[in-house]
Amino acid sequence: MPYQEEQSVEPTSIREGKPFSKTHTNEIVRNFKRDGFVLIPGVLKLDEIEAVRAKVDELFEPPRLAKLTQSGHKGSNAFIIWHLNELDRIFCDMLVREPIYSLMEAIFGPGFQQCGNQVLRNGRDQSIDLWHVDNALWFPLPEDVPRHDPRIEMPIFWLTVQIALSDIGTIDHGPSQYVPVSHYSGRQPPKTGTPEFEGRGPVSILCKAGDIYLHNSQCWHRGTPNRSGKLRYLLQQQYGQAWAFRRYNAYINQKMPEHLLEGASQLLLDVLGSFRFNPEDWYR
């Protein structure tokens, strides 16, 4: 069900920002492709952080949250709100905030698009703390092949820009953790214990509000429990390659003539895709 409110669109606190130098951009992209994640400090200014965080708090107020539950923006997870770009202009402006935009263009090339936008506002002990890769393992290997060749640059179909809106400076604040280079493993993370890949264990992303970090969905990762007693705010923005949108967008809003569906089997209806689906709905 579409969520709509009558409201005027006013300028937000989000700046245009500036791209990094070509040299710095290339260094960030190189480290990201090598390790599966990379921290980029000091991107947002204080007034931007406060404005986005205030808007997030507004969305979590009970009357608003009830409407968002009805519209599908709030699922079963108590601390996540989805499809933020449909809810307020401030989240739209964040999608093109530099240097985020130019970093995405450096990774995906011209024509990339946004493909997800959500926020996590974690209270005490709230987290997604199981080790996982997002959605599915794209490039699995047989047991007798230990890993992908390091000379290969692993393809990235989509990624997440993680934007800290609160300080996540200690393990008690619930930082994200990654196992470096594990996107080259060709495997899911182990179901028990602390994962390692080629002798390297988890790295915690300790950061300040306004820092961002890039996240390869195929790198083994998790969110650690927030034990700080304070709310943890993490804005997430997903972007993907241009070809995927050109291939699939024509079908997302497709409306089949009703007479062609008379007597259709459920199998045919499933293949035609008679529902609205966005990538992050996978986690509901």
ZAVO-764962 format. One record per residue: residue number from 1; residue in three letters; z, y, x of N, C-alpha, C in turn. Coordinates in Angstrom, 1 decimal, decimal comma. Last residue first. Example, Ala and Ser with C-alpha at 12.3 -4.5 7.8 and 13.67 -1.06 7.14 Angstrom:
     i    aa      npz      npy      npx     capz     capy     capx      cpz      cpy      cpx
     2   SER      7,1     -2,2     12,8      7,1     -1,1     13,7      7,9      0,0     12,9
     1   ALA      7,8     -5,7     13,2      7,8     -4,5     12,3      7,8     -3,3     13,2
//
This chain:
     i    aa      npz      npy      npx     capz     capy     capx      cpz      cpy      cpx
   284   ARG      5,8     -9,4     12,7      6,7     -9,2     11,5      7,2    -10,5     11,1
   283   TYR      4,0     -9,5     14,8      5,4     -9,7     15,1      6,3     -9,6     13,9
   282   TRP      1,5     -9,0     13,8      1,7    -10,3     14,3      3,2    -10,6     14,5
   281   ASP      1,2     -6,3     13,4      1,7     -7,1     12,3      2,0     -8,5     12,7
   280   GLU     -0,1     -5,2     15,6      1,3     -5,4     15,7      1,9     -6,1     14,5
   279   PRO     -2,9     -5,2     14,8     -2,4     -6,1     15,8     -0,9     -6,3     15,8
   278   ASN     -3,3     -5,3     11,2     -3,3     -4,6     12,4     -2,6     -5,4     13,5
   277   PHE     -5,0     -6,0      8,3     -4,3     -6,6      9,4     -4,4     -5,6     10,6
   276   ARG     -5,5     -6,4      4,9     -5,4     -5,4      5,9     -4,5     -6,0      7,0
   275   PHE     -7,7     -9,0      3,6     -6,4     -8,4      3,8     -6,5     -7,3      4,9
   274   SER     -9,8    -11,0      3,6     -9,5    -10,1      2,4     -8,1     -9,5      2,5
   273   GLY    -11,6    -12,4      5,4    -10,5    -11,5      5,8    -10,2    -10,5      4,7
   272   LEU    -13,5    -14,4      5,4    -13,9    -13,0      5,1    -12,9    -12,0      5,4
   271   VAL    -11,8    -16,5      5,9    -12,8    -16,2      6,9    -13,3    -14,8      6,7
   270   ASP    -10,2    -16,6      3,6     -9,6    -16,4      4,9    -10,6    -15,9      5,9
   269   LEU    -12,2    -17,1      1,7    -11,5    -15,9      1,6    -10,8    -15,5      2,9
   268   LEU    -12,9    -19,7      2,4    -13,9    -18,6      2,5    -13,2    -17,3      2,5
   267   LEU    -10,5    -21,0      1,9    -11,0    -21,1      3,2    -12,0    -19,9      3,4
   266   GLN    -10,2    -20,7     -0,8     -9,3    -20,0      0,0     -9,8    -20,0      1,5
   265   SER    -13,5    -20,4     -2,3    -12,3    -21,2     -1,8    -11,4    -20,3     -1,0
   264   ALA    -14,7    -18,5     -5,1    -14,6    -18,7     -3,7    -13,3    -19,5     -3,3
   263   GLY    -15,1    -17,9     -7,8    -15,0    -19,3     -7,4    -14,9    -19,6     -5,9
   262   GLU    -16,5    -14,9     -6,8    -16,2    -15,8     -8,0    -16,2    -17,2     -7,6
   261   LEU    -17,4    -13,3     -4,9    -16,2    -14,0     -4,6    -15,8    -14,9     -5,8
   260   LEU    -19,5    -11,9     -5,8    -19,8    -12,8     -4,7    -18,6    -13,7     -4,4
   259   HIS    -18,4    -10,1     -7,6    -19,2    -11,2     -8,1    -19,5    -12,3     -7,1
   258   GLU    -17,2     -8,1     -6,0    -16,4     -9,1     -6,6    -17,2    -10,3     -7,1
   257   PRO    -18,4     -7,4     -2,7    -18,7     -7,3     -4,2    -17,9     -8,5     -4,9
   256   MET    -15,9     -6,6     -0,3    -16,9     -7,5     -0,8    -17,1     -7,3     -2,3
   255   LYS    -15,3     -4,1      1,8    -15,0     -4,5      0,4    -16,2     -5,3     -0,1
   254   GLN    -13,9     -3,5      5,0    -15,0     -4,1      4,2    -14,6     -4,4      2,8
   253   ASN    -12,3     -2,4      6,9    -12,3     -1,8      5,6    -13,4     -2,4      4,6
   252   ILE    -12,9     -4,2      9,0    -11,5     -4,0      8,6    -11,4     -3,4      7,2
   251   TYR    -15,6     -4,4      9,7    -15,1     -5,4      8,8    -13,6     -5,1      8,3
   250   ALA    -16,1     -2,5     11,5    -17,0     -2,5     10,3    -16,4     -3,4      9,3
   249   ASN    -14,4     -3,1     13,7    -14,1     -2,1     12,8    -14,9     -2,1     11,5
   248   TYR    -15,4     -5,1     15,5    -14,6     -5,5     14,3    -14,3     -4,4     13,3
   247   ARG    -17,2     -4,0     17,4    -17,4     -5,3     16,9    -16,7     -5,5     15,5
   246   ARG    -16,1     -1,6     18,1    -17,5     -1,6     17,6    -17,8     -2,9     16,9
   245   PHE    -13,6     -2,5     19,0    -13,7     -1,6     17,8    -15,1     -1,6     17,2
   244   ALA    -14,4     -3,9     21,3    -13,6     -4,6     20,2    -13,7     -3,8     18,9
   243   TRP    -15,5     -2,1     23,0    -16,4     -3,1     22,4    -15,7     -3,7     21,2
   242   ALA    -13,5     -0,5     24,1    -14,4      0,0     23,1    -15,1     -1,0     22,4
   241   GLN    -10,2     -1,9     24,6    -11,5     -1,7     25,0    -12,5     -1,3     23,8
   240   GLY     -7,1     -0,1     23,5     -8,0     -1,2     23,8     -9,4     -0,9     24,1
   239   TYR     -3,6      0,7     23,3     -5,0      1,1     23,4     -5,8     -0,1     23,8
   238   GLN     -0,5      1,5     21,8     -1,5      0,5     22,3     -2,9      1,1     22,3
   237   GLN      2,6      2,8     22,4      1,2      3,2     22,0      0,3      2,1     22,6
   236   GLN      6,0      3,2     21,6      4,9      2,3     22,1      3,6      2,7     21,5
   235   LEU      9,1      4,5     22,5      7,9      4,7     21,7      6,8      3,9     22,4
   234   LEU     12,4      3,8     22,3     11,2      3,5     23,1     10,0      3,6     22,2
   233   TYR     15,8      4,5     22,6     14,5      4,9     21,9     13,4      4,6     22,8
   232   ARG     18,9      3,2     21,9     17,8      3,2     22,9     16,5      3,5     22,1
   231   LEU     22,1      4,5     21,1     20,8      4,1     20,7     19,8      4,2     21,8
   230   LYS     25,0      3,2     22,8     24,1      4,3     22,4     22,8      3,7     21,9
   229   GLY     26,3      0,9     23,7     26,9      1,7     22,6     26,2      2,9     22,2
   228   SER     25,0     -0,7     25,5     25,6      0,6     26,0     26,4      1,3     24,9
   227   ARG     23,6     -2,9     25,4     25,0     -3,1     25,3     25,7     -1,8     25,6
   226   ASN     20,7     -4,2     24,3     21,3     -2,9     24,5     22,8     -3,1     24,3
   225   PRO     19,2     -7,0     25,9     20,0     -6,4     24,8     20,6     -5,1     25,2
   224   THR     15,8     -6,5     27,2     17,2     -7,0     27,4     18,1     -6,3     26,3
   223   GLY     12,7     -7,6     26,3     13,6     -6,5     26,3     15,0     -7,0     26,4
   222   ARG     10,3     -9,2     28,5     11,2     -9,2     27,4     11,9     -7,9     27,4
   221   HIS      7,4    -10,9     30,0      8,3     -9,8     29,7      9,2    -10,1     28,6
   220   TRP      4,6    -11,8     31,9      5,8    -12,3     31,2      6,8    -11,1     31,1
   219   CYS      1,6    -10,2     31,1      2,6    -10,3     32,1      3,9    -10,8     31,4
   218   GLN     -0,1     -9,7     29,0     -0,1    -11,1     29,6      0,9    -11,3     30,7
   217   SER      0,0     -7,1     28,4      0,6     -8,0     27,4      0,6     -9,4     28,0
   216   ASN      1,1     -4,7     30,7      0,0     -5,7     30,4      0,6     -6,8     29,6
   215   HIS      2,1     -1,5     30,4      2,5     -2,9     30,1      1,3     -3,8     29,8
   214   LEU      3,3      1,4     32,0      2,2      0,7     31,4      2,5     -0,8     31,4
   213   TYR      5,8      3,8     31,1      5,3      2,7     32,0      4,3      1,9     31,2
   212   ILE      7,2      7,1     31,5      6,4      6,1     30,8      6,1      4,9     31,7
   211   ASP     10,0      9,4     31,0      9,2      8,5     31,9      8,3      7,6     31,0
   210   GLY     11,4     10,5     29,0     10,2     11,2     29,5      9,4     10,4     30,5
   209   ALA     14,5      9,4     30,2     13,8      9,9     29,0     12,6     10,7     29,5
   208   LYS     14,2      7,2     33,0     14,8      8,3     32,3     13,9      8,7     31,1
   207   CYS     14,8      3,7     33,9     14,0      4,9     33,8     14,8      6,0     33,0
   206   LEU     14,2      0,5     35,0     15,2      1,5     34,8     14,6      2,9     34,9
   205   ILE     13,0     -2,3     34,3     12,4     -1,0     34,4     13,5      0,0     34,0
   204   SER     13,8     -5,1     36,3     14,2     -4,2     35,2     13,5     -2,8     35,4
   203   VAL     12,0     -8,0     37,1     12,3     -6,6     37,5     12,6     -5,8     36,3
   202   PRO     12,6    -11,5     37,6     12,5    -10,3     36,8     12,8     -9,0     37,5
   201   GLY     11,4    -13,0     40,7     12,0    -13,0     39,4     11,9    -11,7     38,7
   200   ARG      9,2    -14,7     42,8      9,6    -13,4     42,3     10,2    -13,5     40,9
   199   GLY      8,1    -17,1     43,5      9,3    -16,7     44,2      9,8    -15,4     43,7
   198   GLU      5,9    -17,4     41,8      5,7    -17,4     43,2      6,9    -16,7     43,9
   197   PHE      7,8    -16,3     39,2      6,4    -16,6     39,6      6,2    -16,4     41,0
   196   GLU     10,5    -17,3     37,1     10,0    -16,8     38,4      8,5    -17,1     38,5
   195   PRO     12,8    -16,9     34,4     11,5    -17,2     34,9     11,2    -16,6     36,3
   194   THR     15,8    -18,4     33,7     15,2    -17,1     34,2     13,9    -17,4     34,9
   193   GLY     15,9    -20,7     30,9     16,2    -20,2     32,2     15,6    -18,9     32,5
   192   THR     13,2    -21,9     28,8     14,6    -21,8     29,2     14,7    -21,3     30,6
   191   LYS     10,5    -21,8     28,6     11,2    -21,5     27,4     12,7    -21,4     27,7
   190   PRO      8,4    -20,0     31,0      9,2    -21,1     30,6     10,2    -20,8     29,4
   189   PRO      5,5    -18,1     29,8      6,8    -18,2     30,6      7,6    -19,5     30,1
   188   GLN      2,2    -19,7     29,8      3,3    -19,0     29,1      4,6    -19,1     30,0
   187   ARG     -0,3    -19,1     32,3      0,7    -19,9     31,6      1,7    -19,0     30,8
   186   GLY     -1,7    -17,9     34,3     -2,4    -18,7     33,4     -1,5    -19,6     32,5
   185   SER     -0,7    -16,1     36,2     -0,2    -17,5     36,2     -1,0    -18,4     35,3
   184   TYR     -1,2    -13,5     36,3     -2,1    -14,4     37,1     -1,7    -15,8     36,9
   183   HIS      0,9    -12,3     35,1     -0,4    -12,4     34,3     -1,4    -13,1     35,0
   182   SER      2,8    -12,2     37,1      2,8    -13,4     36,2      1,6    -13,4     35,3
   181   VAL      3,2    -10,0     38,6      2,0    -10,8     38,9      1,9    -12,0     38,0
   180   PRO      6,8     -9,9     38,1      5,6     -9,3     38,7      4,5    -10,4     38,9
   179   VAL      8,1    -10,1     35,0      8,0    -10,9     36,2      6,7    -10,5     36,9
   178   TYR     10,1     -7,4     33,5      8,8     -8,1     33,8      8,9     -9,0     35,0
   177   GLN     12,1     -5,9     31,0     12,0     -6,7     32,2     10,6     -7,4     32,3
   176   SER     13,4     -2,9     29,6     12,4     -4,0     29,7     12,4     -4,7     31,0
   175   PRO     17,0     -2,4     29,4     15,6     -2,1     29,9     14,7     -3,2     29,6
   174   GLY     19,6     -1,8     28,1     18,6     -2,6     27,5     17,2     -2,4     28,0
   173   HIS     21,8     -0,5     29,1     20,9      0,3     28,2     19,8     -0,5     27,7
   172   ASP     22,8     -2,2     31,0     23,5     -2,1     29,7     22,7     -1,3     28,7
   171   ILE     21,4     -1,8     33,3     21,1     -3,0     32,5     21,7     -2,9     31,2
   170   THR     20,6      1,8     33,2     21,4      0,6     33,7     21,0     -0,6     32,9
   169   GLY     19,0      3,7     32,1     19,3      3,8     33,5     20,0      2,6     34,1
   168   ILE     17,3      5,0     30,1     17,5      3,6     30,2     17,8      3,3     31,7
   167   ASP     17,4      7,9     28,1     17,7      7,3     29,4     18,0      5,8     29,3
   166   SER     14,9      8,0     25,6     16,3      8,1     26,0     16,4      7,5     27,4
   165   LEU     12,3      7,5     25,3     12,7      8,7     24,7     14,3      8,9     24,9
   164   ALA      9,7      6,1     27,2     11,2      6,2     27,1     11,5      7,6     26,5
   163   ILE      7,0      4,5     26,3      7,4      5,9     26,5      8,9      6,0     26,2
   162   GLN      4,4      2,3     27,2      5,8      2,4     26,8      6,4      3,8     27,2
   161   VAL      1,3      1,5     26,3      2,0      2,5     27,0      3,4      2,6     26,4
   160   THR     -0,2     -1,7     26,4      0,8     -0,8     25,8      1,3      0,2     26,7
   159   LEU     -3,6     -2,9     26,0     -2,3     -2,7     26,7     -1,4     -1,8     25,9
   158   TRP     -6,4     -5,1     25,9     -5,6     -4,0     25,3     -4,3     -4,0     26,1
   157   PHE     -7,8     -6,6     27,7     -8,4     -6,3     26,4     -7,7     -5,1     25,7
   156   ILE     -8,4     -6,8     31,0     -7,4     -6,3     30,1     -8,1     -5,9     28,8
   155   PRO     -9,1     -9,4     33,4     -9,5     -8,5     32,3     -8,3     -8,1     31,5
   154   MET     -8,0     -9,4     36,7     -7,9    -10,0     35,4     -8,3     -9,0     34,3
   153   GLU    -10,0     -9,6     39,4     -9,3     -8,6     38,6     -9,2     -9,1     37,2
   152   ILE     -9,7    -12,1     41,9    -10,2    -11,7     40,5     -9,3    -10,6     40,0
   151   ARG     -8,2    -12,7     44,1     -9,4    -11,9     44,3    -10,0    -11,4     42,9
   150   PRO     -6,3    -14,6     43,3     -5,9    -13,2     43,4     -7,1    -12,2     43,7
   149   ASP     -7,2    -16,9     40,8     -7,5    -16,4     42,2     -7,1    -14,9     42,3
   148   HIS     -4,5    -18,1     38,8     -5,8    -17,4     38,9     -6,0    -16,9     40,3
   147   ARG     -2,8    -21,1     39,7     -2,8    -19,7     39,3     -4,3    -19,2     39,4
   146   PRO     -3,0    -24,0     40,0     -1,6    -23,3     40,0     -1,7    -21,8     39,5
   145   VAL     -4,3    -26,5     38,2     -4,7    -25,2     38,8     -3,5    -24,3     38,8
   144   ASP     -3,3    -28,7     36,9     -3,6    -28,9     38,3     -4,2    -27,6     39,0
   143   GLU     -3,0    -27,9     34,3     -1,8    -28,1     35,1     -2,1    -28,1     36,6
   142   PRO     -5,4    -25,2     33,4     -4,9    -26,6     33,4     -3,8    -26,8     34,4
   141   LEU     -4,7    -21,9     32,1     -5,2    -22,8     33,2     -4,6    -24,2     33,0
   140   PRO     -5,6    -19,3     29,8     -4,8    -20,5     30,2     -5,5    -21,3     31,3
   139   PHE     -5,9    -16,4     29,1     -6,7    -17,1     30,1     -5,8    -18,3     30,6
   138   TRP     -4,3    -15,4     26,9     -5,8    -15,3     26,9     -6,5    -16,2     27,9
   137   LEU     -1,9    -16,4     24,8     -2,2    -16,5     26,2     -3,8    -16,5     26,3
   136   ALA     -1,0    -13,9     22,3     -1,5    -15,2     22,7     -1,8    -15,2     24,2
   135   ASN      1,1    -11,8     21,5      0,1    -12,4     20,7     -0,3    -13,8     21,1
   134   ASP      2,3    -11,2     24,8      2,0    -10,7     23,5      0,9    -11,4     22,8
   133   VAL      4,5    -13,6     26,3      3,4    -12,8     26,4      3,0    -12,3     25,0
   132   HIS      8,2    -13,8     26,9      6,9    -14,0     26,1      5,8    -13,3     26,7
   131   TRP     11,6    -14,4     26,6     10,5    -14,2     27,5      9,2    -14,6     26,8
   130   LEU     13,6    -12,8     24,1     12,9    -14,0     24,6     11,8    -13,6     25,5
   129   ASP     14,6    -10,4     23,1     15,0    -10,8     24,5     14,5    -12,1     24,9
   128   ILE     14,4     -7,7     21,7     13,5     -8,9     21,6     13,6     -9,5     23,0
   127   SER     17,5     -6,4     20,4     16,5     -6,6     21,4     15,5     -7,7     21,0
   126   GLN     20,8     -5,2     20,0     19,5     -5,4     19,4     18,4     -5,4     20,5
   125   ASP     23,3     -4,6     21,0     22,9     -6,0     21,0     21,5     -6,2     20,3
   124   ARG     23,3     -1,5     19,3     24,0     -2,4     20,2     23,6     -3,9     19,9
   123   GLY     20,0     -0,4     18,4     21,4     -0,3     18,5     22,0     -1,3     19,3
   122   ASN     16,9      0,8     19,2     17,8     -0,3     19,3     19,2      0,2     19,3
   121   ARG     14,1      1,6     18,0     15,3      2,3     18,1     16,4      1,3     18,0
   120   LEU     10,8      1,6     18,8     12,0      0,7     18,8     13,2      1,6     18,9
   119   VAL      7,7      2,4     17,1      8,9      2,8     17,9     10,0      1,8     17,7
   118   GLN      4,1      2,1     17,5      5,4      1,8     16,9      6,5      2,4     17,7
   117   ASN      0,9      1,5     17,2      1,7      2,6     17,5      3,1      2,3     16,7
   116   GLY     -2,5      0,4     18,0     -1,1      0,1     17,7     -0,2      1,3     18,0
   115   CYS     -4,9      1,2     19,2     -4,9      0,0     18,3     -3,4     -0,5     18,0
   114   GLN     -7,2      3,7     20,1     -5,8      3,3     19,8     -5,8      2,1     18,9
   113   GLN    -10,0      3,1     22,2     -9,4      3,5     21,0     -7,9      3,0     21,0
   112   PHE    -12,6      4,1     24,5    -11,5      3,3     24,2    -10,8      3,9     22,9
   111   GLY    -14,8      5,7     25,3    -14,8      5,0     24,0    -13,7      4,1     23,7
   110   PRO    -15,0      5,1     28,9    -15,2      5,9     27,7    -15,2      5,1     26,4
   109   GLY    -12,5      2,8     30,4    -13,8      3,5     30,3    -13,9      4,3     29,0
   108   PHE    -10,0      1,6     30,8    -11,0      1,0     29,8    -12,4      1,6     29,8
   107   ILE     -8,8      2,9     32,9     -8,7      1,5     32,8     -9,8      0,9     31,9
   106   ALA     -9,4      5,6     32,6     -9,6      5,0     33,9     -9,6      3,5     33,8
   105   GLU     -8,6      6,0     30,0    -10,0      6,1     30,3    -10,3      5,4     31,6
   104   MET     -5,8      5,8     30,4     -6,5      4,8     29,6     -8,0      4,8     29,8
   103   LEU     -5,5      8,1     32,0     -5,1      6,8     32,5     -5,8      5,7     31,7
   102   SER     -6,2     10,1     30,2     -7,1      9,9     31,3     -6,7      8,6     32,0
   101   TYR     -4,0      9,9     28,3     -5,4      9,7     27,9     -6,3      9,4     29,1
   100   ILE     -1,7     10,4     29,8     -1,9      9,1     29,2     -3,4      8,9     28,9
    99   PRO     -0,9     12,8     31,0     -2,0     12,0     31,6     -2,2     10,7     31,0
    98   GLU     -2,0     14,1     27,9     -2,2     13,8     29,3     -0,9     13,7     30,0
    97   ARG     -2,0     12,8     24,6     -1,2     13,5     25,6     -1,6     13,1     27,0
    96   VAL     -3,0     11,4     22,6     -4,0     12,0     23,5     -3,3     12,9     24,5
    95   LEU     -0,8     10,4     21,2     -1,9      9,4     21,6     -2,8     10,0     22,6
    94   MET      0,7     12,6     20,5      1,2     11,8     21,6      0,1     10,8     22,1
    93   ASP     -0,6     13,4     18,1     -0,7     14,2     19,3     -0,3     13,4     20,6
    92   CYS      0,4     11,4     16,4     -1,1     11,5     16,7     -1,3     12,2     18,0
    91   PHE      3,0     12,0     16,3      2,7     10,7     16,9      1,2     10,7     17,2
    90   ILE      2,9     14,4     14,9      3,5     14,4     16,3      3,1     13,1     17,0
    89   ARG      2,0     13,9     12,4      1,0     14,5     13,4      1,6     14,4     14,8
    88   ASP      3,1     10,9     10,9      3,4     12,3     11,3      2,4     12,7     12,4
    87   LEU      2,1      8,4      9,9      3,3      9,0      9,3      3,5     10,5      9,7
    86   GLU      0,2      7,0     11,2      0,0      7,3      9,8      1,0      8,1      9,2
    85   ASN      1,3      6,5     13,7      0,2      7,5     13,6     -0,2      7,8     12,2
    84   LEU      3,0      4,4     13,3      3,5      5,8     13,3      2,5      6,8     13,2
    83   HIS      3,0      1,6     12,8      1,9      2,5     12,3      2,3      3,9     12,3
    82   TRP      6,5      0,7     12,3      5,1      0,5     12,7      4,2      1,6     12,2
    81   ILE      9,8      0,6     13,5      8,9      1,2     12,5      7,5      1,2     13,1
    80   ILE     12,5     -1,5     14,3     11,1     -1,1     14,6     10,5     -0,5     13,3
    79   PHE     15,0     -2,6     13,7     14,9     -1,5     14,6     13,5     -1,0     15,0
    78   ALA     15,0     -4,8     12,1     15,8     -3,7     11,7     15,6     -2,5     12,5
    77   ASN     12,2     -6,5     11,0     13,0     -6,2     12,1     13,7     -4,8     11,9
    76   SER     10,6     -6,8      8,7     11,9     -7,4      8,7     12,8     -7,0      9,9
    75   GLY      9,1     -3,5      8,7      9,1     -4,9      8,4     10,5     -5,5      8,4
    74   LYS      7,8     -0,5      7,7      9,0     -1,1      8,1      9,0     -2,6      7,7
    73   HIS      5,3     -0,1      6,6      5,6      0,5      7,9      6,9     -0,1      8,5
    72   GLY      5,0     -1,0      4,0      4,6     -1,9      5,1      4,8     -1,3      6,5
    71   SER      5,9      0,5      1,9      4,5      0,8      2,3      4,1     -0,2      3,4
    70   GLN      8,5     -0,2      1,6      7,6     -0,5      0,5      6,1     -0,4      1,0
    69   THR      9,5      0,8      4,0      9,6     -0,7      3,7      8,6     -1,0      2,6
    68   LEU      9,2      3,5      3,5      8,5      2,8      4,6      8,5      1,3      4,5
    67   LYS     11,1      3,9      1,5      9,7      4,1      1,3      8,8      3,4      2,3
    66   ALA     13,4      3,4      3,0     13,1      2,6      1,8     11,6      2,7      1,5
    65   LEU     13,4      5,4      4,9     13,2      4,0      5,3     12,9      3,1      4,2
    64   ARG     14,0      7,6      3,4     12,7      7,5      4,0     12,4      6,1      4,3
    63   PRO     16,7      7,0      2,7     15,7      7,3      1,7     14,3      7,1      2,2
    62   PRO     18,0      6,5      5,5     17,8      5,5      4,4     16,8      5,8      3,3
    61   GLU     16,2      7,5      8,4     17,1      7,9      7,3     16,9      7,0      6,1
    60   PHE     14,2      6,9     10,2     15,2      5,9     10,0     16,2      6,3      8,9
    59   LEU     12,7      9,3     10,3     12,1      8,1      9,7     13,1      7,0      9,4
    58   GLU     14,5     10,9     11,7     14,2     11,2     10,3     13,6     10,0      9,6
    57   ASP     14,4      9,7     14,2     15,6      9,6     13,5     15,4      9,9     12,0
    56   VAL     11,8     10,5     14,9     12,1      9,0     14,7     13,4      8,9     13,9
    55   LYS     12,1     13,2     15,1     11,2     12,7     14,1     11,5     11,2     13,8
    54   ALA     13,8     13,3     17,3     14,2     13,8     16,0     13,4     13,3     14,9
    53   ARG     12,0     12,3     19,3     13,3     11,5     18,9     13,8     12,0     17,6
    52   VAL     10,2     14,4     19,4      9,8     13,0     19,0     11,0     12,2     18,5
    51   ALA     11,8     16,5     20,3     11,1     16,6     19,0     10,7     15,2     18,5
    50   GLU     12,9     15,6     22,7     13,8     15,9     21,6     13,0     15,9     20,3
    49   ILE     10,5     15,4     24,2     11,3     14,2     24,0     12,2     14,4     22,8
    48   GLU      9,6     18,1     24,2      8,8     17,0     23,6      9,6     15,8     23,3
    47   ASP     11,7     19,3     25,6     11,4     19,7     24,2     10,6     18,7     23,5
    46   LEU     11,4     18,0     28,2     12,6     17,9     27,4     12,4     18,2     25,9
    45   LYS      8,2     16,5     28,7      9,2     17,6     28,9     10,3     17,4     27,9
    44   LEU      6,9     13,4     30,1      7,2     14,3     29,0      8,2     15,3     29,4
    43   VAL      6,8     12,3     32,7      5,6     12,7     32,0      5,9     13,7     30,9
    42   GLY      8,6     11,1     34,7      8,5     12,5     34,4      7,3     13,0     33,7
    41   PRO      7,0      8,2     36,4      8,2      9,1     36,0      7,7     10,5     35,5
    40   ILE      5,8      5,3     35,6      5,3      6,6     35,9      6,3      7,6     35,5
    39   LEU      5,6      1,9     36,5      6,5      3,0     36,1      5,9      4,3     36,5
    38   VAL      3,7     -0,8     35,5      3,9      0,2     36,5      4,6      1,4     35,9
    37   PHE      2,5     -4,3     35,4      3,3     -3,1     34,9      3,4     -2,1     36,0
    36   GLY      1,0     -6,1     36,8      1,2     -6,3     35,4      2,0     -5,2     34,7
    35   ASP      0,4     -5,8     39,5      1,7     -6,3     39,1      1,9     -6,6     37,7
    34   ARG     -2,4     -5,0     39,6     -1,8     -6,0     40,6     -0,6     -6,7     40,0
    33   LYS     -2,8     -3,1     37,7     -3,6     -4,3     37,6     -3,0     -5,4     38,5
    32   PHE     -0,9     -1,2     38,6     -0,7     -1,8     37,3     -1,5     -3,1     37,2
    31   ASN     -1,9     -0,5     41,1     -0,6     -1,1     41,0     -0,4     -1,8     39,7
    30   ARG     -4,4      0,7     40,1     -4,4     -0,4     41,1     -3,1     -1,2     41,0
    29   VAL     -3,4      2,8     38,6     -4,2      1,7     37,9     -4,2      0,5     38,8
    28   ILE     -2,2      4,4     40,5     -1,4      3,9     39,4     -2,1      2,7     38,8
    27   GLU     -4,3      5,0     42,2     -3,2      4,3     42,7     -2,4      3,6     41,6
    26   ASN     -6,0      6,5     40,5     -6,5      5,2     41,0     -5,3      4,3     41,6
    25   THR     -4,3      8,7     40,1     -4,7      7,9     38,9     -5,2      6,5     39,4
    24   HIS     -4,3      9,8     42,6     -3,1      9,3     42,0     -3,4      8,3     40,9
    23   THR     -7,0     10,5     42,9     -6,4      9,6     43,9     -5,1      8,9     43,3
    22   LYS     -7,5     12,2     40,9     -8,2     11,0     40,9     -7,5     10,0     41,8
    21   SER     -4,4     13,6     39,6     -5,5     13,6     40,5     -6,2     12,3     40,5
    20   PHE     -3,6     13,3     36,1     -3,3     13,2     37,5     -4,6     13,4     38,3
    19   PRO     -4,3     15,8     33,5     -4,5     14,5     34,2     -4,0     14,5     35,6
    18   LYS     -1,7     17,5     31,7     -2,8     17,5     32,7     -3,0     16,1     33,2
    17   GLY     -0,9     18,6     28,3     -0,7     18,0     29,6     -1,9     18,1     30,5
    16   GLU     -0,7     19,5     25,7     -1,9     18,8     26,1     -1,7     18,0     27,4
    15   ARG      2,6     18,9     24,2      1,6     19,6     25,0      0,3     18,8     25,2
    14   ILE      4,1     18,8     21,1      3,5     18,0     22,2      2,4     18,8     22,9
    13   SER      5,3     20,0     19,0      5,8     20,4     20,3      5,1     19,7     21,5
    12   THR      2,6     20,8     16,6      3,8     20,1     17,1      4,2     20,6     18,5
    11   PRO      1,5     22,8     13,9      1,4     22,4     15,3      2,7     21,8     15,7
    10   GLU      1,5     21,1     10,7      1,8     22,2     11,5      1,7     21,8     13,0
     9   VAL      0,2     20,2      7,7      0,2     19,8      9,1      0,4     21,0     10,0
     8   SER      2,2     19,8      4,8      1,3     20,6      5,6      1,4     20,1      7,0
     7   GLN      2,4     17,1      2,5      3,0     17,9      3,5      1,9     18,6      4,3
     6   GLU      2,9     14,5      0,4      2,3     15,9      0,4      3,0     16,7      1,5
     5   GLU      2,5     11,3      1,8      3,4     12,4      1,4      2,6     13,7      1,4
     4   GLN      1,7      7,9      1,6      1,3      9,3      1,6      2,4     10,2      1,2
     3   TYR      0,7      4,8      2,5      1,9      5,6      2,4      1,4      7,1      2,6
     2   PRO     -0,9      2,2      0,8     -1,0      3,3      1,6      0,3      4,2      1,4
     1   MET      0,0     -1,2      0,8      0,0      0,0      0,0      0,0      1,2      0,9
//
